Amino acid sequence: MAGALSLDEQRAAMKATWPKFNERGIDRQTQEIRWIGKCRPQFVTYTLEIRYQLLKYPKVRVLTPELVRMPDNPEGAIPHVYPPADDPTLCLFDPAQHQWDPTMYIATTTVPWSYDWLACYELWLMTGRWTGGGRHGSLVTNNGAEA
Amino acid sequence: MNAPLFFQGRNPFDDPVDRILAEIAMSSQLPPGLHNKATQRFKAAREHLEADARFEGDVEHFYPQGSMAIDATISTRGTDNEYDLDFITQLGGRFRSMQPLAILKEIEDAYRNYPVQKVARQTRCVTLYYADNMHLDITPALRAYGRLDREGWITHAKGPNASTDDHLVDMNAYGFIAWYRERTPTEQRLAKAMRDHWLAMDKALQAAEVDEVPEQCNFIVKNTATLALQLLKRFRNIGYANYSGRIPPSVMLSYYAGMAAQPDMSLSDMMIRQATWIIGDIEQASRYGRLLHVANPICERDVFTDRWPTSIAQQNEFAKMLKDLVAGIQAAKRGDMAPNKLMDWLRHGFGDRVVTLAADRMADEIGGSVERAEQGYGRRGGIILPSAASIAAVAAPSIVRAQPHTFFGEKI
Protein backbone atom coordinates (compact mmCIF):
# COMPACT_ATOMS: atom_id res chain seq x y z
CA MET A 1 0.00 0.00 0.00
CA ALA A 2 1.35 3.40 -1.00
CA GLY A 3 2.44 5.46 1.98
CA ALA A 4 2.34 2.53 4.40
CA LEU A 5 4.62 3.04 7.36
CA SER A 6 7.49 0.62 7.69
CA LEU A 7 7.92 -1.60 10.73
CA ASP A 8 10.87 0.54 11.81
CA GLU A 9 8.77 3.69 11.64
CA GLN A 10 6.10 2.02 13.78
CA ARG A 11 8.78 0.81 16.22
CA ALA A 12 10.31 4.28 16.55
CA ALA A 13 6.92 5.89 17.20
CA MET A 14 6.01 3.28 19.81
CA LYS A 15 9.32 3.72 21.60
CA ALA A 16 9.01 7.50 21.65
CA THR A 17 5.35 7.61 22.67
CA TRP A 18 4.88 4.66 24.99
CA PRO A 19 8.09 3.85 26.85
CA LYS A 20 6.20 1.31 28.98
CA PHE A 21 5.69 -0.88 25.90
CA ASN A 22 8.59 -3.19 25.09
CA GLU A 23 9.30 -4.97 21.85
CA ARG A 24 9.14 -8.70 22.30
CA GLY A 25 10.27 -10.00 18.96
CA ILE A 26 10.45 -8.81 15.40
CA ASP A 27 10.41 -11.16 12.45
CA ARG A 28 11.89 -9.46 9.40
CA GLN A 29 10.91 -12.30 7.14
CA THR A 30 7.20 -12.23 7.94
CA GLN A 31 7.31 -8.48 8.69
CA GLU A 32 5.75 -9.08 12.08
CA ILE A 33 6.32 -7.41 15.42
CA ARG A 34 4.99 -7.80 18.94
CA TRP A 35 4.89 -5.32 21.82
CA ILE A 36 3.95 -5.94 25.42
CA GLY A 37 3.22 -3.15 27.87
CA LYS A 38 1.50 -2.21 31.09
CA CYS A 39 -1.08 0.52 31.48
CA ARG A 40 -3.65 1.75 33.96
CA PRO A 41 -6.30 3.86 32.27
CA GLN A 42 -8.48 3.94 35.39
CA PHE A 43 -8.78 1.41 38.20
CA VAL A 44 -6.71 -1.63 37.30
CA THR A 45 -3.28 -2.22 35.76
CA TYR A 46 -3.39 -4.32 32.58
CA THR A 47 -0.76 -6.06 30.50
CA LEU A 48 -1.50 -5.64 26.80
CA GLU A 49 -0.05 -7.43 23.83
CA ILE A 50 -0.07 -5.75 20.43
CA ARG A 51 0.80 -7.85 17.38
CA TYR A 52 1.28 -6.25 14.02
CA GLN A 53 2.05 -7.76 10.66
CA LEU A 54 2.84 -5.18 8.01
CA LEU A 55 -0.22 -4.16 5.95
CA LYS A 56 -2.64 -6.06 8.20
CA TYR A 57 -4.69 -4.83 11.10
CA PRO A 58 -2.97 -4.68 14.51
CA LYS A 59 -4.28 -7.21 17.04
CA VAL A 60 -4.60 -6.33 20.72
CA ARG A 61 -5.05 -8.81 23.58
CA VAL A 62 -5.32 -8.30 27.32
CA LEU A 63 -2.83 -10.74 28.83
CA THR A 64 -3.49 -9.89 32.49
CA PRO A 65 -5.72 -9.81 34.39
CA GLU A 66 -8.16 -12.20 32.76
CA LEU A 67 -11.11 -10.27 31.37
CA VAL A 68 -14.27 -10.60 33.47
CA ARG A 69 -17.28 -12.04 31.67
CA MET A 70 -20.88 -10.99 32.30
CA PRO A 71 -22.84 -13.73 30.50
CA ASP A 72 -26.29 -12.22 30.94
CA ASN A 73 -25.38 -8.72 29.83
CA PRO A 74 -27.21 -7.34 26.75
CA GLU A 75 -23.83 -6.32 25.32
CA GLY A 76 -22.63 -9.92 25.52
CA ALA A 77 -20.31 -11.66 27.96
CA ILE A 78 -17.57 -9.32 26.69
CA PRO A 79 -18.51 -6.59 24.23
CA HIS A 80 -16.62 -5.35 21.18
CA VAL A 81 -14.14 -8.18 20.73
CA TYR A 82 -13.29 -10.80 18.13
CA PRO A 83 -13.37 -14.51 18.91
CA PRO A 84 -12.24 -16.97 20.06
CA ALA A 85 -14.16 -16.49 23.27
CA ASP A 86 -11.37 -17.85 25.43
CA ASP A 87 -8.72 -15.62 23.84
CA PRO A 88 -10.47 -12.57 22.41
CA THR A 89 -8.82 -9.67 20.61
CA LEU A 90 -10.18 -6.18 21.06
CA CYS A 91 -12.10 -4.62 18.24
CA LEU A 92 -11.12 -1.00 18.33
CA PHE A 93 -12.45 0.42 15.09
CA ASP A 94 -15.04 -0.19 12.44
CA PRO A 95 -13.34 -1.59 9.31
CA ALA A 96 -16.30 -0.47 7.22
CA GLN A 97 -15.54 3.16 8.13
CA HIS A 98 -11.87 2.79 7.13
CA GLN A 99 -10.73 4.21 10.44
CA TRP A 100 -7.36 2.49 10.30
CA ASP A 101 -4.91 1.74 7.53
CA PRO A 102 -1.15 1.02 7.47
CA THR A 103 -0.31 4.69 6.84
CA MET A 104 -1.31 5.38 10.46
CA TYR A 105 0.84 5.06 13.53
CA ILE A 106 -0.12 2.32 15.96
CA ALA A 107 1.23 4.58 18.72
CA THR A 108 -1.38 7.26 18.10
CA THR A 109 -4.30 5.05 17.12
CA THR A 110 -4.23 1.45 18.35
CA VAL A 111 -2.68 2.19 21.75
CA PRO A 112 -5.00 5.04 22.85
CA TRP A 113 -7.95 3.16 21.35
CA SER A 114 -7.01 0.16 23.51
CA TYR A 115 -7.01 2.44 26.53
CA ASP A 116 -10.42 3.72 25.46
CA TRP A 117 -11.61 0.13 25.27
CA LEU A 118 -10.27 -0.65 28.75
CA ALA A 119 -11.87 2.49 30.23
CA CYS A 120 -15.23 1.57 28.71
CA TYR A 121 -14.83 -2.08 29.74
CA GLU A 122 -14.27 -1.07 33.37
CA LEU A 123 -17.30 1.22 33.35
CA TRP A 124 -19.31 -1.57 31.71
CA LEU A 125 -18.31 -3.87 34.58
CA MET A 126 -19.42 -1.19 37.04
CA THR A 127 -22.71 -0.24 35.45
CA GLY A 128 -23.62 -2.99 32.99
CA ARG A 129 -23.69 -0.37 30.23
CA TRP A 130 -21.19 0.16 27.41
CA THR A 131 -21.19 3.94 27.14
CA GLY A 132 -18.35 4.41 24.67
CA GLY A 133 -20.48 3.92 21.57
CA GLY A 134 -19.77 1.62 18.62
CA ARG A 135 -21.70 -1.11 16.90
CA HIS A 136 -21.61 -4.86 16.92
CA GLY A 137 -21.07 -6.87 13.76
CA SER A 138 -19.30 -9.90 12.43
CA LEU A 139 -15.72 -10.14 11.28
CA VAL A 140 -14.91 -8.18 8.15
CA THR A 141 -11.96 -8.80 5.88
CA ASN A 142 -10.55 -6.07 3.72
CA ASN A 143 -8.09 -6.93 1.00
CA GLY A 144 -6.93 -9.91 2.95
CA ALA A 145 -6.44 -7.82 6.08
CA GLU A 146 -7.85 -9.65 9.03
CA ALA A 147 -9.44 -7.52 11.69
CA MET B 1 8.40 34.40 41.32
CA ASN B 2 7.05 33.97 44.82
CA ALA B 3 4.95 30.93 45.60
CA PRO B 4 1.26 31.69 46.09
CA LEU B 5 0.14 31.97 49.69
CA PHE B 6 -2.95 29.87 49.19
CA PHE B 7 -3.48 26.29 48.20
CA GLN B 8 -5.34 25.27 45.07
CA GLY B 9 -6.21 21.78 46.25
CA ARG B 10 -6.66 18.87 43.89
CA ASN B 11 -9.43 18.24 41.45
CA PRO B 12 -10.88 14.91 42.58
CA PHE B 13 -12.28 14.30 39.11
CA ASP B 14 -8.77 13.91 37.68
CA ASP B 15 -8.11 10.60 39.44
CA PRO B 16 -10.42 7.59 38.92
CA VAL B 17 -10.58 6.48 42.56
CA ASP B 18 -11.03 10.02 43.84
CA ARG B 19 -13.56 10.62 41.11
CA ILE B 20 -15.89 7.80 42.07
CA LEU B 21 -15.59 8.88 45.72
CA ALA B 22 -16.40 12.49 44.82
CA GLU B 23 -19.34 11.33 42.73
CA ILE B 24 -20.60 9.34 45.73
CA ALA B 25 -20.28 12.42 47.92
CA MET B 26 -22.26 14.41 45.37
CA SER B 27 -25.00 11.81 45.39
CA SER B 28 -25.22 11.98 49.19
CA GLN B 29 -25.07 15.74 49.62
CA LEU B 30 -27.81 18.24 50.04
CA PRO B 31 -28.28 19.37 46.42
CA PRO B 32 -27.80 23.09 45.71
CA GLY B 33 -31.49 23.53 44.89
CA LEU B 34 -32.48 22.12 48.26
CA HIS B 35 -29.86 24.24 49.97
CA ASN B 36 -31.59 27.34 48.68
CA LYS B 37 -34.85 25.97 50.06
CA ALA B 38 -33.18 25.26 53.41
CA THR B 39 -31.88 28.81 53.55
CA GLN B 40 -35.38 30.18 52.93
CA ARG B 41 -36.84 27.91 55.60
CA PHE B 42 -34.16 28.94 58.07
CA LYS B 43 -35.05 32.60 57.47
CA ALA B 44 -38.78 31.93 57.78
CA ALA B 45 -38.36 29.91 60.99
CA ARG B 46 -36.26 32.65 62.54
CA GLU B 47 -38.74 35.37 61.58
CA HIS B 48 -41.60 33.27 62.93
CA LEU B 49 -39.93 32.90 66.31
CA GLU B 50 -38.92 36.56 66.48
CA ALA B 51 -42.50 37.60 65.67
CA ASP B 52 -43.96 35.47 68.47
CA ALA B 53 -44.94 37.75 71.37
CA ARG B 54 -43.45 35.33 73.91
CA PHE B 55 -40.04 35.60 72.23
CA GLU B 56 -40.12 39.26 71.26
CA GLY B 57 -36.74 40.82 71.91
CA ASP B 58 -35.37 37.66 73.49
CA VAL B 59 -34.00 35.94 70.35
CA GLU B 60 -30.42 37.16 70.55
CA HIS B 61 -29.07 35.03 67.70
CA PHE B 62 -30.39 32.44 65.29
CA TYR B 63 -27.66 30.72 63.29
CA PRO B 64 -26.77 27.45 61.55
CA GLN B 65 -24.63 24.96 63.38
CA GLY B 66 -23.14 21.59 62.56
CA SER B 67 -22.98 20.35 59.00
CA MET B 68 -25.09 23.21 57.64
CA ALA B 69 -22.46 25.68 58.83
CA ILE B 70 -19.50 23.81 57.36
CA ASP B 71 -21.08 22.68 54.08
CA ALA B 72 -21.00 19.02 55.09
CA THR B 73 -24.70 18.16 55.01
CA ILE B 74 -25.47 14.69 53.72
CA SER B 75 -28.62 12.63 53.82
CA THR B 76 -29.78 11.34 57.19
CA ARG B 77 -28.89 7.88 58.47
CA GLY B 78 -30.77 5.16 56.65
CA THR B 79 -31.98 7.47 53.89
CA ASP B 80 -30.88 8.81 50.54
CA ASN B 81 -33.03 11.92 50.39
CA GLU B 82 -33.74 13.10 53.95
CA TYR B 83 -31.70 15.94 55.38
CA ASP B 84 -31.32 17.16 58.96
CA LEU B 85 -30.33 20.79 59.28
CA ASP B 86 -29.33 22.22 62.65
CA PHE B 87 -29.81 25.72 63.99
CA ILE B 88 -29.15 27.38 67.32
CA THR B 89 -31.41 30.03 68.73
CA GLN B 90 -29.70 31.94 71.50
CA LEU B 91 -32.31 33.22 73.91
CA GLY B 92 -32.05 35.93 76.53
CA GLY B 93 -34.39 37.79 78.86
CA ARG B 94 -36.87 35.66 80.78
CA PHE B 95 -35.59 32.44 79.21
CA ARG B 96 -32.40 32.72 81.25
CA SER B 97 -34.32 31.87 84.40
CA MET B 98 -36.43 29.07 82.91
CA GLN B 99 -35.89 25.32 83.29
CA PRO B 100 -34.64 23.33 80.22
CA LEU B 101 -37.95 21.53 79.63
CA ALA B 102 -39.92 24.77 79.90
CA ILE B 103 -37.73 26.40 77.25
CA LEU B 104 -38.12 23.47 74.88
CA LYS B 105 -41.89 23.42 75.40
CA GLU B 106 -42.10 27.14 74.78
CA ILE B 107 -40.36 26.72 71.41
CA GLU B 108 -42.57 23.75 70.58
CA ASP B 109 -45.62 25.90 71.33
CA ALA B 110 -44.32 28.73 69.20
CA TYR B 111 -44.23 26.43 66.16
CA ARG B 112 -47.44 24.56 66.97
CA ASN B 113 -49.36 25.93 63.98
CA TYR B 114 -46.34 26.37 61.76
CA PRO B 115 -46.97 25.16 58.18
CA VAL B 116 -44.98 21.95 58.35
CA GLN B 117 -45.99 18.31 58.44
CA LYS B 118 -45.04 17.83 62.08
CA VAL B 119 -43.41 19.61 65.01
CA ALA B 120 -41.70 17.41 67.59
CA ARG B 121 -39.89 18.21 70.80
CA GLN B 122 -36.68 16.20 71.23
CA THR B 123 -34.31 15.97 74.20
CA ARG B 124 -32.22 18.93 73.08
CA CYS B 125 -34.12 20.58 70.25
CA VAL B 126 -37.43 21.05 68.48
CA THR B 127 -37.68 19.50 65.03
CA LEU B 128 -39.74 20.88 62.16
CA TYR B 129 -40.59 18.11 59.68
CA TYR B 130 -41.25 19.20 56.09
CA ALA B 131 -43.20 17.15 53.58
CA ASP B 132 -40.17 16.82 51.32
CA ASN B 133 -38.19 15.02 54.07
CA MET B 134 -36.18 18.01 55.21
CA HIS B 135 -35.92 18.40 58.99
CA LEU B 136 -34.93 21.59 60.79
CA ASP B 137 -33.60 21.09 64.31
CA ILE B 138 -33.87 24.25 66.40
CA THR B 139 -31.76 24.02 69.55
CA PRO B 140 -32.26 26.68 72.22
CA ALA B 141 -29.14 28.06 73.88
CA LEU B 142 -28.37 30.46 76.69
CA ARG B 143 -25.30 32.68 76.59
CA ALA B 144 -22.61 32.28 79.26
CA TYR B 145 -21.56 35.86 79.81
CA GLY B 146 -17.89 36.48 80.41
CA ARG B 147 -16.90 33.62 78.14
CA LEU B 148 -16.17 33.54 74.42
CA ASP B 149 -18.68 34.89 71.89
CA ARG B 150 -21.89 32.80 71.84
CA GLU B 151 -20.47 30.26 74.30
CA GLY B 152 -23.10 28.98 76.65
CA TRP B 153 -25.44 26.09 77.30
CA ILE B 154 -28.05 24.15 75.44
CA THR B 155 -31.06 22.49 77.04
CA HIS B 156 -31.32 18.78 77.83
CA ALA B 157 -34.70 17.45 78.99
CA LYS B 158 -36.39 14.25 77.94
CA GLY B 159 -39.88 15.24 79.04
CA PRO B 160 -42.77 15.01 79.03
CA ASN B 161 -42.42 16.04 82.68
CA ALA B 162 -39.61 17.94 84.35
CA SER B 163 -37.02 15.66 85.91
CA THR B 164 -33.94 15.91 88.07
CA ASP B 165 -32.05 14.63 85.02
CA ASP B 166 -32.87 17.82 83.14
CA HIS B 167 -29.84 20.04 82.81
CA LEU B 168 -27.95 22.50 80.69
CA VAL B 169 -25.07 21.27 78.54
CA ASP B 170 -21.98 23.34 77.81
CA MET B 171 -21.50 24.25 74.17
CA ASN B 172 -19.79 26.59 71.81
CA ALA B 173 -21.00 25.54 68.37
CA TYR B 174 -20.22 28.97 66.97
CA GLY B 175 -16.62 28.85 68.13
CA PHE B 176 -16.19 25.32 66.82
CA ILE B 177 -17.38 26.37 63.36
CA ALA B 178 -14.88 29.23 63.36
CA TRP B 179 -12.14 26.78 64.41
CA TYR B 180 -13.12 24.34 61.66
CA ARG B 181 -13.25 27.01 58.98
CA GLU B 182 -9.86 28.35 59.96
CA ARG B 183 -8.33 24.89 59.66
CA THR B 184 -9.99 24.09 56.35
CA PRO B 185 -9.47 27.07 54.04
CA THR B 186 -10.86 27.15 50.54
CA GLU B 187 -8.95 25.18 47.93
CA GLN B 188 -9.88 26.94 44.70
CA ARG B 189 -9.34 24.10 42.27
CA LEU B 190 -11.41 21.69 44.29
CA ALA B 191 -14.14 24.25 44.99
CA LYS B 192 -14.47 25.07 41.29
CA ALA B 193 -14.55 21.41 40.27
CA MET B 194 -17.25 20.63 42.83
CA ARG B 195 -19.25 23.71 41.88
CA ASP B 196 -19.17 22.86 38.17
CA HIS B 197 -20.18 19.26 38.77
CA TRP B 198 -22.87 20.14 41.28
CA LEU B 199 -24.48 22.73 39.07
CA ALA B 200 -24.41 20.34 36.11
CA MET B 201 -26.01 17.62 38.22
CA ASP B 202 -28.56 19.94 39.79
CA LYS B 203 -29.44 21.35 36.38
CA ALA B 204 -30.13 17.85 35.11
CA LEU B 205 -32.26 17.05 38.16
CA GLN B 206 -34.13 20.31 37.99
CA ALA B 207 -34.75 19.89 34.27
CA ALA B 208 -36.21 16.48 34.97
CA GLU B 209 -38.55 17.99 37.54
CA VAL B 210 -39.40 20.98 35.30
CA ASP B 211 -38.24 23.40 37.93
CA GLU B 212 -36.05 26.45 37.79
CA VAL B 213 -32.33 26.12 38.20
CA PRO B 214 -31.01 28.32 40.99
CA GLU B 215 -29.02 31.19 39.54
CA GLN B 216 -26.62 31.31 42.40
CA CYS B 217 -25.21 28.55 44.48
CA ASN B 218 -23.31 29.52 47.60
CA PHE B 219 -23.36 26.07 49.04
CA ILE B 220 -20.19 24.50 47.79
CA VAL B 221 -17.72 22.15 49.39
CA LYS B 222 -14.60 24.27 49.51
CA ASN B 223 -11.89 21.85 50.52
CA THR B 224 -10.85 18.22 50.42
CA ALA B 225 -11.11 17.77 54.19
CA THR B 226 -14.83 18.58 54.11
CA LEU B 227 -15.45 16.36 51.10
CA ALA B 228 -13.71 13.50 52.92
CA LEU B 229 -15.77 14.29 56.02
CA GLN B 230 -18.99 13.94 54.00
CA LEU B 231 -17.86 10.53 52.81
CA LEU B 232 -16.92 9.40 56.33
CA LYS B 233 -20.35 10.49 57.54
CA ARG B 234 -22.01 8.63 54.71
CA PHE B 235 -19.92 5.54 55.46
CA ARG B 236 -20.95 5.78 59.13
CA ASN B 237 -24.62 6.23 58.19
CA ILE B 238 -24.59 3.10 56.04
CA GLY B 239 -22.60 1.09 58.59
CA TYR B 240 -25.09 1.96 61.32
CA ALA B 241 -28.22 1.97 59.15
CA ASN B 242 -29.82 -0.86 61.13
CA TYR B 243 -28.75 0.31 64.57
CA SER B 244 -31.37 1.88 66.77
CA GLY B 245 -29.06 3.52 69.31
CA ARG B 246 -26.66 6.42 69.13
CA ILE B 247 -23.89 6.39 66.57
CA PRO B 248 -20.53 8.17 66.34
CA PRO B 249 -21.58 11.82 66.34
CA SER B 250 -21.10 14.02 63.30
CA VAL B 251 -19.53 16.79 65.35
CA MET B 252 -16.86 14.35 66.52
CA LEU B 253 -16.12 13.39 62.90
CA SER B 254 -15.97 17.11 62.04
CA TYR B 255 -13.42 17.60 64.82
CA TYR B 256 -11.20 14.91 63.31
CA ALA B 257 -11.65 16.38 59.82
CA GLY B 258 -10.43 19.71 61.22
CA MET B 259 -7.52 18.10 63.04
CA ALA B 260 -6.44 16.05 60.03
CA ALA B 261 -6.88 18.85 57.48
CA GLN B 262 -3.86 19.41 55.31
CA PRO B 263 -3.81 21.31 52.03
CA ASP B 264 -3.38 19.78 48.58
CA MET B 265 -4.05 16.17 49.54
CA SER B 266 -5.97 13.82 47.31
CA LEU B 267 -9.49 12.93 48.42
CA SER B 268 -8.69 9.26 48.99
CA ASP B 269 -5.56 10.11 50.97
CA MET B 270 -7.55 12.56 53.08
CA MET B 271 -10.16 9.92 53.85
CA ILE B 272 -7.42 7.53 54.93
CA ARG B 273 -5.82 10.26 57.04
CA GLN B 274 -9.06 11.16 58.86
CA ALA B 275 -10.02 7.53 59.44
CA THR B 276 -6.54 6.60 60.64
CA TRP B 277 -6.54 9.52 63.07
CA ILE B 278 -9.80 8.34 64.61
CA ILE B 279 -8.64 4.71 64.73
CA GLY B 280 -5.46 5.82 66.53
CA ASP B 281 -7.36 7.76 69.19
CA ILE B 282 -9.83 4.92 69.76
CA GLU B 283 -7.06 2.34 70.06
CA GLN B 284 -5.17 4.55 72.46
CA ALA B 285 -8.27 4.98 74.65
CA SER B 286 -9.18 1.28 74.53
CA ARG B 287 -5.62 0.27 75.42
CA TYR B 288 -6.05 2.05 78.75
CA GLY B 289 -9.62 0.90 79.25
CA ARG B 290 -11.03 4.38 78.63
CA LEU B 291 -13.83 5.70 76.52
CA LEU B 292 -12.90 7.98 73.66
CA HIS B 293 -13.06 11.57 74.85
CA VAL B 294 -13.32 14.35 72.28
CA ALA B 295 -14.06 17.90 73.36
CA ASN B 296 -14.65 21.12 71.48
CA PRO B 297 -11.11 22.44 70.92
CA ILE B 298 -12.11 25.91 72.02
CA CYS B 299 -14.44 24.92 74.90
CA GLU B 300 -13.28 21.85 76.77
CA ARG B 301 -16.55 21.61 78.72
CA ASP B 302 -18.36 21.07 75.40
CA VAL B 303 -17.79 17.31 75.12
CA PHE B 304 -18.59 15.91 71.67
CA THR B 305 -18.54 12.32 72.91
CA ASP B 306 -20.92 12.83 75.85
CA ARG B 307 -23.50 10.41 74.40
CA TRP B 308 -21.31 8.11 72.30
CA PRO B 309 -19.42 5.84 72.92
CA THR B 310 -20.98 4.25 75.96
CA SER B 311 -18.66 1.23 75.99
CA ILE B 312 -15.22 0.22 74.82
CA ALA B 313 -16.75 -2.48 72.62
CA GLN B 314 -18.81 0.21 70.91
CA GLN B 315 -15.81 2.35 70.07
CA ASN B 316 -13.77 -0.67 68.97
CA GLU B 317 -16.55 -1.64 66.61
CA PHE B 318 -16.32 1.76 64.93
CA ALA B 319 -12.53 1.47 64.71
CA LYS B 320 -12.95 -1.90 63.01
CA MET B 321 -15.36 -0.37 60.47
CA LEU B 322 -12.87 2.40 59.75
CA LYS B 323 -10.05 -0.09 59.29
CA ASP B 324 -12.11 -1.88 56.67
CA LEU B 325 -12.68 1.46 54.98
CA VAL B 326 -8.97 2.28 54.93
CA ALA B 327 -8.08 -1.20 53.63
CA GLY B 328 -10.64 -0.86 50.84
CA ILE B 329 -9.46 2.58 49.74
CA GLN B 330 -5.86 1.42 49.77
CA ALA B 331 -6.69 -1.65 47.67
CA ALA B 332 -8.55 0.55 45.18
CA LYS B 333 -5.60 2.94 44.99
CA ARG B 334 -3.19 0.06 44.36
CA GLY B 335 -5.44 -1.22 41.58
CA ASP B 336 -6.02 -4.50 43.40
CA MET B 337 -9.80 -4.55 42.95
CA ALA B 338 -11.49 -5.44 39.68
CA PRO B 339 -14.07 -2.75 38.85
CA ASN B 340 -17.03 -5.08 39.56
CA LYS B 341 -15.51 -5.96 42.96
CA LEU B 342 -14.83 -2.28 43.59
CA MET B 343 -18.52 -1.60 42.99
CA ASP B 344 -19.52 -4.34 45.44
CA TRP B 345 -17.25 -2.84 48.06
CA LEU B 346 -18.47 0.72 47.44
CA ARG B 347 -22.12 -0.36 47.58
CA HIS B 348 -21.51 -2.12 50.87
CA GLY B 349 -19.80 0.94 52.35
CA PHE B 350 -21.77 3.83 50.89
CA GLY B 351 -25.13 2.42 49.85
CA ASP B 352 -26.48 0.88 46.67
CA ARG B 353 -28.40 3.81 45.24
CA VAL B 354 -25.81 6.56 45.60
CA VAL B 355 -23.00 4.34 44.32
CA THR B 356 -25.06 3.28 41.31
CA LEU B 357 -25.86 6.92 40.57
CA ALA B 358 -22.21 7.87 40.94
CA ALA B 359 -20.99 5.11 38.61
CA ASP B 360 -23.69 5.91 36.07
CA ARG B 361 -22.64 9.55 35.96
CA MET B 362 -19.01 8.55 35.58
CA ALA B 363 -19.82 6.06 32.82
CA ASP B 364 -21.89 8.59 30.90
CA GLU B 365 -19.28 11.29 31.15
CA ILE B 366 -16.23 9.17 30.33
CA GLY B 367 -18.06 7.09 27.73
CA GLY B 368 -19.24 10.29 26.05
CA SER B 369 -15.74 11.66 26.14
CA VAL B 370 -14.42 8.47 24.48
CA GLU B 371 -17.09 8.65 21.82
CA ARG B 372 -16.23 12.25 21.04
CA ALA B 373 -12.47 11.54 21.28
CA GLU B 374 -12.04 14.38 23.76
CA GLN B 375 -9.83 12.64 26.30
CA GLY B 376 -6.10 11.98 26.27
CA TYR B 377 -3.71 9.53 27.87
CA GLY B 378 -0.49 9.99 29.80
CA ARG B 379 2.65 7.96 29.32
CA ARG B 380 1.49 5.28 31.73
CA GLY B 381 -1.86 5.03 30.02
CA GLY B 382 -3.78 7.02 32.63
CA ILE B 383 -6.90 8.64 31.24
CA ILE B 384 -6.91 12.43 31.18
CA LEU B 385 -10.38 13.83 30.82
CA PRO B 386 -11.30 16.93 28.80
CA SER B 387 -11.20 19.38 31.71
CA ALA B 388 -7.62 18.46 32.49
CA ALA B 389 -6.51 17.40 29.00
CA SER B 390 -6.54 20.89 27.52
CA ILE B 391 -4.33 22.17 30.33
CA ALA B 392 -2.12 19.10 30.44
CA ALA B 393 -1.56 19.07 26.70
CA VAL B 394 0.05 22.50 26.92
CA ALA B 395 2.21 21.60 29.88
CA ALA B 396 3.04 18.05 28.79
CA PRO B 397 3.25 17.38 25.07
CA SER B 398 3.56 13.66 25.89
CA ILE B 399 -0.20 13.53 26.39
CA VAL B 400 -1.64 11.52 23.50
CA ARG B 401 -5.11 12.39 22.34
CA ALA B 402 -7.13 9.54 20.89
CA GLN B 403 -8.41 9.98 17.36
CA PRO B 404 -12.09 9.37 16.73
CA HIS B 405 -12.92 5.70 16.28
CA THR B 406 -15.88 3.36 16.52
CA PHE B 407 -15.83 0.18 18.58
CA PHE B 408 -16.89 -2.78 16.53
CA GLY B 409 -16.66 -6.56 16.88
CA GLU B 410 -18.85 -9.22 18.33
CA LYS B 411 -20.61 -10.04 21.56
CA ILE B 412 -18.96 -13.21 22.75
Interface residues (C-beta under 8 A of the other chain):
Chain A: T17 W18 P19 K20 K38 C39 R40 P41 Q42 F43 V44 T45 P65 V68 M70 E75 G76 A77 I78 P79 H80 V81 Y82 P83 P84 A85 P88 L90 C91 L92 F93 D94 P95 A96 Q97 Q99 W100 A107 T108 T109 V111 P112 W113 Y115 D116 W117 A119 C120 E122 L123 W124 L125 M126 T127 R129 W130 T131 G132 G133 G134 R135 H136 G137 S138 L139 A147
Chain B: P16 V17 A332 G335 M337 A338 P339 N340 L342 M343 T356 A359 D360 M362 A363 D364 I366 G367 G368 V370 E371 Q375 G376 Y377 R379 R380 G381 G382 I383 S398 V400 R401 A402 Q403 P404 H405 T406 F407 F408 G409 E410 K411 I412
